[in-house]
Structure formats: structure tokens, C-alpha cells
Amino acid sequence: MQFFQSHSCSEVNLERYVDIKKVSVLKNPFDDEYKTLLKDFSSLLRSIVATIDKYGLKARFLKKHKRDANTFYKKILHESRSELVIKYQKKV
């Protein structure tokens, strides 16, 4: 019960999401497309979290990440040969 008191629901979901990604990488260590997808997502998320840490959840500061997020989505939606990447493309 203390775990849920110290973490918000979105933090718990993010931690679960990251754990799933780690398992996927361990099961597919040679899938370079998937590693690139994770690297790009991590970079985007780190940038957004840094902005939130510095300025809070103010829309005027978060707007600067809109272009980066759109670029990330365009990269995701390209043709892929990796089964794992195709699986995540369908979720987007």
C-alpha cells in the first residue's frame, strides 16, 4: 500500500512500461530497429521530463516538444522489418 501512496498512477504506469521495454530488449538483443526506437523515445522523454522539472507543467514550455514528438511519430510509422517494432507501430 505504501508504494501507491508514494507514487502517482501515471508514475506506476510509466515504470511498468519501462520494465516491459527492458524485458523486450533482453529477449531481442540483436534487434537494432527496436533499439533505435527505444533510444529515440528515451531521448524525447528525457527532454520532456527535464522541461517539466525546470518549468512545471506549463503549456508554453511544453509546446517546444511538439515538433520533436511529431518527428518521433513519423519515424515510428516508417516501414519496418522488425516484428517487435511493427507490434508497437500498431499500438500508435
CNS distance restraints for C-alpha pairs under 8 A (distance, minus, plus):
assign (resid   1 and name CA) (resid   5 and name CA) 6.61 0.50 0.50
assign (resid   2 and name CA) (resid   6 and name CA) 6.32 0.50 0.50
assign (resid   3 and name CA) (resid   7 and name CA) 6.30 0.50 0.50
assign (resid   4 and name CA) (resid   8 and name CA) 6.78 0.50 0.50
assign (resid   4 and name CA) (resid   9 and name CA) 7.54 0.50 0.50
assign (resid   7 and name CA) (resid  11 and name CA) 6.03 0.50 0.50
assign (resid   7 and name CA) (resid  12 and name CA) 6.49 0.50 0.50
assign (resid   8 and name CA) (resid  12 and name CA) 6.46 0.50 0.50
assign (resid   9 and name CA) (resid  13 and name CA) 6.29 0.50 0.50
assign (resid  10 and name CA) (resid  14 and name CA) 6.09 0.50 0.50
assign (resid  11 and name CA) (resid  15 and name CA) 6.10 0.50 0.50
assign (resid  12 and name CA) (resid  16 and name CA) 6.17 0.50 0.50
assign (resid  13 and name CA) (resid  17 and name CA) 6.08 0.50 0.50
assign (resid  14 and name CA) (resid  18 and name CA) 6.14 0.50 0.50
assign (resid  15 and name CA) (resid  19 and name CA) 6.17 0.50 0.50
assign (resid  16 and name CA) (resid  20 and name CA) 6.28 0.50 0.50
assign (resid  17 and name CA) (resid  21 and name CA) 6.40 0.50 0.50
assign (resid  18 and name CA) (resid  22 and name CA) 6.32 0.50 0.50
assign (resid  19 and name CA) (resid  23 and name CA) 6.38 0.50 0.50
assign (resid  20 and name CA) (resid  24 and name CA) 6.25 0.50 0.50
assign (resid  21 and name CA) (resid  25 and name CA) 6.25 0.50 0.50
assign (resid  21 and name CA) (resid  38 and name CA) 7.90 0.50 0.50
assign (resid  22 and name CA) (resid  26 and name CA) 6.27 0.50 0.50
assign (resid  23 and name CA) (resid  27 and name CA) 6.17 0.50 0.50
assign (resid  24 and name CA) (resid  28 and name CA) 6.09 0.50 0.50
assign (resid  25 and name CA) (resid  29 and name CA) 5.49 0.50 0.50
assign (resid  25 and name CA) (resid  31 and name CA) 7.91 0.50 0.50
assign (resid  25 and name CA) (resid  34 and name CA) 7.77 0.50 0.50
assign (resid  25 and name CA) (resid  35 and name CA) 7.28 0.50 0.50
assign (resid  31 and name CA) (resid  35 and name CA) 6.45 0.50 0.50
assign (resid  31 and name CA) (resid  82 and name CA) 7.06 0.50 0.50
assign (resid  32 and name CA) (resid  36 and name CA) 6.13 0.50 0.50
assign (resid  33 and name CA) (resid  37 and name CA) 6.25 0.50 0.50
assign (resid  33 and name CA) (resid  80 and name CA) 7.78 0.50 0.50
assign (resid  33 and name CA) (resid  82 and name CA) 6.54 0.50 0.50
assign (resid  33 and name CA) (resid  85 and name CA) 7.05 0.50 0.50
assign (resid  34 and name CA) (resid  38 and name CA) 6.25 0.50 0.50
assign (resid  34 and name CA) (resid  82 and name CA) 7.18 0.50 0.50
assign (resid  34 and name CA) (resid  84 and name CA) 6.75 0.50 0.50
assign (resid  34 and name CA) (resid  85 and name CA) 5.71 0.50 0.50
assign (resid  35 and name CA) (resid  39 and name CA) 6.06 0.50 0.50
assign (resid  36 and name CA) (resid  40 and name CA) 6.12 0.50 0.50
assign (resid  37 and name CA) (resid  41 and name CA) 6.17 0.50 0.50
assign (resid  37 and name CA) (resid  76 and name CA) 7.18 0.50 0.50
assign (resid  37 and name CA) (resid  85 and name CA) 7.65 0.50 0.50
assign (resid  38 and name CA) (resid  42 and name CA) 5.94 0.50 0.50
assign (resid  39 and name CA) (resid  43 and name CA) 6.16 0.50 0.50
assign (resid  40 and name CA) (resid  44 and name CA) 6.26 0.50 0.50
assign (resid  40 and name CA) (resid  72 and name CA) 7.04 0.50 0.50
assign (resid  41 and name CA) (resid  45 and name CA) 6.07 0.50 0.50
assign (resid  41 and name CA) (resid  72 and name CA) 7.32 0.50 0.50
assign (resid  42 and name CA) (resid  46 and name CA) 5.97 0.50 0.50
assign (resid  43 and name CA) (resid  47 and name CA) 6.24 0.50 0.50
assign (resid  44 and name CA) (resid  48 and name CA) 6.33 0.50 0.50
assign (resid  44 and name CA) (resid  68 and name CA) 7.01 0.50 0.50
assign (resid  44 and name CA) (resid  69 and name CA) 7.06 0.50 0.50
assign (resid  44 and name CA) (resid  72 and name CA) 7.89 0.50 0.50
assign (resid  45 and name CA) (resid  49 and name CA) 6.05 0.50 0.50
assign (resid  46 and name CA) (resid  50 and name CA) 6.04 0.50 0.50
assign (resid  47 and name CA) (resid  51 and name CA) 6.37 0.50 0.50
assign (resid  48 and name CA) (resid  52 and name CA) 6.27 0.50 0.50
assign (resid  48 and name CA) (resid  62 and name CA) 7.22 0.50 0.50
assign (resid  48 and name CA) (resid  65 and name CA) 6.79 0.50 0.50
assign (resid  49 and name CA) (resid  53 and name CA) 6.06 0.50 0.50
assign (resid  50 and name CA) (resid  54 and name CA) 6.20 0.50 0.50
assign (resid  51 and name CA) (resid  55 and name CA) 5.87 0.50 0.50
assign (resid  51 and name CA) (resid  56 and name CA) 7.14 0.50 0.50
assign (resid  51 and name CA) (resid  61 and name CA) 7.09 0.50 0.50
assign (resid  51 and name CA) (resid  62 and name CA) 7.07 0.50 0.50
assign (resid  52 and name CA) (resid  56 and name CA) 4.37 0.50 0.50
assign (resid  52 and name CA) (resid  57 and name CA) 5.62 0.50 0.50
assign (resid  52 and name CA) (resid  58 and name CA) 7.96 0.50 0.50
assign (resid  52 and name CA) (resid  62 and name CA) 7.67 0.50 0.50
assign (resid  55 and name CA) (resid  61 and name CA) 7.00 0.50 0.50
assign (resid  57 and name CA) (resid  61 and name CA) 7.77 0.50 0.50
assign (resid  57 and name CA) (resid  62 and name CA) 7.11 0.50 0.50
assign (resid  58 and name CA) (resid  62 and name CA) 6.41 0.50 0.50
assign (resid  59 and name CA) (resid  63 and name CA) 5.93 0.50 0.50
assign (resid  60 and name CA) (resid  64 and name CA) 7.64 0.50 0.50
assign (resid  62 and name CA) (resid  66 and name CA) 7.44 0.50 0.50
assign (resid  64 and name CA) (resid  68 and name CA) 7.88 0.50 0.50
assign (resid  65 and name CA) (resid  69 and name CA) 6.08 0.50 0.50
assign (resid  66 and name CA) (resid  70 and name CA) 6.18 0.50 0.50
assign (resid  67 and name CA) (resid  71 and name CA) 6.17 0.50 0.50
assign (resid  68 and name CA) (resid  72 and name CA) 6.17 0.50 0.50
assign (resid  69 and name CA) (resid  73 and name CA) 6.28 0.50 0.50
assign (resid  70 and name CA) (resid  74 and name CA) 6.22 0.50 0.50
assign (resid  71 and name CA) (resid  75 and name CA) 6.29 0.50 0.50
assign (resid  72 and name CA) (resid  76 and name CA) 6.32 0.50 0.50
assign (resid  73 and name CA) (resid  77 and name CA) 6.29 0.50 0.50
assign (resid  74 and name CA) (resid  78 and name CA) 6.78 0.50 0.50
assign (resid  76 and name CA) (resid  85 and name CA) 7.98 0.50 0.50
assign (resid  76 and name CA) (resid  89 and name CA) 6.35 0.50 0.50
assign (resid  77 and name CA) (resid  89 and name CA) 6.23 0.50 0.50
assign (resid  80 and name CA) (resid  85 and name CA) 6.79 0.50 0.50
assign (resid  80 and name CA) (resid  86 and name CA) 6.39 0.50 0.50
assign (resid  81 and name CA) (resid  85 and name CA) 7.78 0.50 0.50
assign (resid  81 and name CA) (resid  86 and name CA) 7.44 0.50 0.50
assign (resid  82 and name CA) (resid  86 and name CA) 6.20 0.50 0.50
assign (resid  83 and name CA) (resid  87 and name CA) 6.17 0.50 0.50
assign (resid  84 and name CA) (resid  88 and name CA) 6.56 0.50 0.50
assign (resid  85 and name CA) (resid  89 and name CA) 6.09 0.50 0.50
assign (resid  86 and name CA) (resid  90 and name CA) 6.36 0.50 0.50
assign (resid  87 and name CA) (resid  91 and name CA) 6.85 0.50 0.50
assign (resid  88 and name CA) (resid  92 and name CA) 6.55 0.50 0.50
